[in-house]
Amino acid sequence: MNREQQTHYATDHLYLAAFLVCAGYRVIGTKADSHNRVSFLFLSSPELLSAAAQFLAGGQVDARQFSFELLKLKKLLPKRH
């Protein structure tokens, strides 16, 4: 595992990324793989990992904020032609 992997948390799950933003975590960038699949990057921390686990366990955030953050994240995705 390189240093970047240790300090960054990456997810290509759009809904998880929106949940994390609603939980107070900031997207610090995006990264595309060789198949143009985009991952959202966050600063990794035990708290962020806990928030990700909460999402997987059915955690809830405000629906209106979630919808708004989802739209903002979609704007970060590359345009498809």
HELIX and SHEET records of a PDB file:
HELIX    1   1 ARG A    3  THR A    7  1                                   5    
HELIX    2   2 LEU A   14  CYS A   22  1                                   9    
HELIX    3   3 PRO A   46  LEU A   56  1                                  11    
HELIX    4   4 ALA A   63  LYS A   74  1                                  12    
SHEET    1   A 3 HIS A   8  THR A  11  0                                        
SHEET    2   A 3 VAL A  38  LEU A  43 -1                                        
SHEET    3   A 3 GLY A  29  ALA A  32 -1                                        
END                                                                             
